[in-house]
Structure formats: structure tokens, C-alpha cells
Amino acid sequence: PTYATVPLMWTAAILAGGRARRPGGLDKSALPVGDRSVLDRQLGMLHTLTPHILIVGHDDRRYREAGVSVVVDRIAGGSLGGLYTALMAAPTQQIIVMASPPRTI
């Protein structure tokens, strides 16, 4: 097959390692938007794009019910550690990374 006919396999990583200091400890990923949480909406969209989804954070217990791989930050203390963890844990070479939730929420 030619390159154009081979599907591009990539991993989606949701960085969820923040400690929610600005919103007073509120879990922004659990906030409802319509009838679903922010995280449920992100996962629903990503499941249509790739079977490889990771949630990267400081607490693997928080997202166990999400039905995707949850990876604990290999380097604590910020988004660069989350990016590094996503790169190291991804089963593919191509990765798209997003925050959970985006700061605009």
C-alpha cells in the first residue's frame, strides 16, 4: 500500500496533572457541559479518532473509571513532566496532547 492509503496511528494524551489551585481544588474535568462531563466529552471525541488514549496525571486513582489507560507523571511538578510522560508512555510515534479541561472552560 502507498503512504496515502495507510491509516496514521497516533495516541491522544489528556494532561490532567494539575492540582486545581486556581479553582480552589475543584475537579474541572468533572464539570457538566450539557448532559456530560468535560472529560466524557473529550474522551467521546477522541475515541472517534484513535484507540490509543492516555490520561496523564499525578493521581491514577482519580481517572480509573474512564476506561482508558491512566499514567502517573514520571516527573512531577508541571506540564513539561506531563508531556514527557505522554511521550514515554505512548504506544505510537505520533501524539496529540490536550489539557483536561482546556483553560477556557
Residue pairs with C-beta under 8 A, 6 or more apart in sequence:
8 94
9 50
9 52
9 92
9 94
10 50
10 52
10 92
10 93
10 94
10 95
10 96
11 50
11 52
11 53
11 54
11 86
11 90
11 91
11 92
11 94
11 95
11 96
12 46
12 49
12 50
12 52
12 53
12 54
12 95
12 96
12 97
12 98
13 53
13 54
13 55
13 56
13 82
13 86
13 89
13 90
13 95
13 96
13 97
13 98
14 39
14 42
14 43
14 46
14 53
14 54
14 55
14 56
14 97
14 98
14 99
14 100
15 56
15 57
15 79
15 82
15 83
15 86
15 97
15 98
15 99
15 100
16 29
16 39
16 55
16 56
16 57
16 62
16 63
16 99
16 100
17 56
17 57
17 58
17 73
17 76
17 79
17 81
17 82
19 25
19 58
20 26
20 27
20 28
27 62
28 38
28 100
28 101
28 105
29 37
29 38
29 39
29 42
29 100
29 101
30 37
30 38
30 39
31 37
31 38
31 101
31 105
33 41
33 105
36 44
38 100
38 101
38 105
39 63
39 66
39 100
39 101
42 98
42 100
42 101
43 53
43 66
43 67
43 68
46 53
47 53
52 90
52 91
52 92
53 68
53 69
54 68
54 69
54 70
54 71
54 86
54 89
54 90
55 63
55 66
55 68
55 69
55 70
55 71
55 100
56 70
56 71
56 72
56 73
56 82
56 85
56 86
56 89
57 63
57 70
57 71
57 72
57 73
57 82
58 72
58 73
58 76
59 72
60 70
60 71
60 72
63 70
64 70
69 89
71 85
71 86
71 89
72 85
73 81
73 82
73 85
74 81
74 84
74 85
74 88
75 81
75 84
75 85
79 99
83 97
86 95
86 97
87 95
